[in-house]
Amino acid sequence: MGLFSSITVRSPWLYRINAGSCNGCDVELATTAFIPRFDVERLGCKYCGSPRHADIVFITGPLTLRVRDKVLRVWQEIPEPKITMAIGICPISGGVFRGGHSIEGPLDRYIPVDVNVPGCPPRPQAIMEGVLLAKQLWLARLEEGEAGKNKAAHAAIS
Amino acid sequence: MPRFLKILVRNLLKGPATDPFPFQEAFTPDRLRGRVVLNPDLCLGCGICRHVCPGEAIRLEPDEGRTGYSFSIWHNTCALCGSCRHFCPTGAITLNADWHGAHPQTDKYRHAEHHFVPYLRCAGCGAPLRPLPPGIAARLYAHSPLDMTQVVKLCPDCRLTATAKREGERYGTTANPG
């Protein structure tokens, strides 16, 4: 099993959460995924429909009061290790909605973000760059997890 | 010829539709709004960019010793609308096509641009003075017979005094009664 997982290429599955976005970034995410021109499936990534299958989660939107609890609940359903990406300026800083009465963001007040992709909306290529960065972080975190598990196993044996 | 053969040949000639981006440089239009940049040599410090910025991405404030003002742009709250470029009277703010913005969370607050524009000192009284770029000064004083290279070195108060003296001399009264 160890040899098998070391020679295979890991493929992160992607999941999207809309935290009160204007839909601009969601359109860019759909564009990045679904049209052949910016095919993310070349990079081994695949969209999935359930948070329980996801490895990398994209969050768009400034985290409004109305969706805050729902976003947190869905985010907590994603198994560890997960990489959270903030797409667009809204989840990163609040963007043009910063300081609004119904804005609970920025996102990192509630959720530990790993990768930021600024833009309003970001270019599909910029999102792909972010996905590559997230994939690196995810692989590093997986290895850390494996190493930690092995260490624990060794400690249990000796 | 059957129709599918036609399509097959056309597709073979056209090649793949996928952008080779992560493995090659992506096509970027010249006028893509990718990132805001400031040319501090042209900045007047008027603050119109801060006023029109919808994301409050631009911060502009004098330092404590009043030796100059700091100008920062935080790209993580910039909507790339281009209002600052549109309203900048001197063309100091431009947007370039550099769209490579993805960064890890540790660099969140480093994804910014900082400049420090020093104040000039007034040639008359030594008060701090916002620099006036020569191009703007030439435009402002285009119809004036004055030597604008001397005028732009004075603060507003000293400029008033200088004008009063000059006008006084012109009308034949004593320039400085006190």
Contacts between the chains, C-beta under 8 A, distances in Angstrom:
chain1	res1	chain2	res2	distance
A	36	B	17	5.1
A	36	B	18	5.5
A	37	B	17	5.9
A	37	B	18	6.0
A	37	B	19	5.1
A	38	B	18	7.7
A	38	B	19	5.8
A	38	B	21	7.0
A	39	B	18	5.2
A	42	B	18	7.1
A	43	B	22	6.7
A	89	B	55	6.6
A	89	B	76	6.0
A	89	B	77	5.5
A	89	B	78	6.8
A	89	B	79	6.3
A	92	B	76	4.7
A	92	B	77	7.3
A	92	B	108	6.8
A	93	B	55	7.7
A	93	B	74	7.3
A	93	B	76	4.9
A	93	B	77	4.0
A	94	B	77	6.9
A	95	B	55	5.4
A	95	B	77	5.7
A	95	B	79	6.2
A	96	B	54	4.5
A	96	B	55	4.9
A	96	B	79	5.3
A	98	B	55	6.9
A	98	B	56	6.6
A	98	B	77	6.5
A	108	B	105	7.0
A	108	B	108	7.7
A	112	B	105	7.7
A	113	B	105	5.0
A	113	B	108	8.0
A	114	B	104	6.6
A	114	B	105	5.6
A	115	B	102	6.4
A	115	B	103	7.4
A	115	B	104	5.8
A	115	B	105	6.9
A	116	B	76	6.6
A	116	B	102	7.1
A	116	B	103	5.7
A	116	B	104	7.5
A	116	B	105	6.3
A	116	B	107	7.9
A	116	B	108	5.8
A	116	B	111	7.4
A	117	B	101	6.4
A	117	B	102	4.7
A	118	B	75	5.6
A	118	B	76	4.9
A	118	B	78	7.3
A	118	B	101	4.7
A	118	B	111	6.8
A	119	B	80	6.7
A	119	B	99	7.2
A	119	B	101	6.0
A	120	B	78	7.6
A	120	B	79	4.0
A	120	B	80	5.6
A	120	B	81	7.6
A	122	B	99	7.6
A	122	B	101	6.7
A	122	B	102	7.9
A	123	B	32	7.8
A	123	B	99	5.0
A	125	B	19	7.6
A	125	B	21	5.2
A	125	B	26	4.5
A	125	B	99	6.9
A	126	B	99	5.3
A	126	B	100	7.0
A	126	B	101	5.6
A	126	B	102	5.8
A	127	B	102	7.7
A	128	B	21	6.2
A	128	B	22	6.0
A	129	B	22	7.6
A	129	B	100	6.5
A	129	B	102	4.4
A	130	B	102	3.7
A	132	B	22	6.1
A	133	B	102	5.5
A	133	B	103	7.8
A	133	B	104	6.6
A	137	B	104	7.2
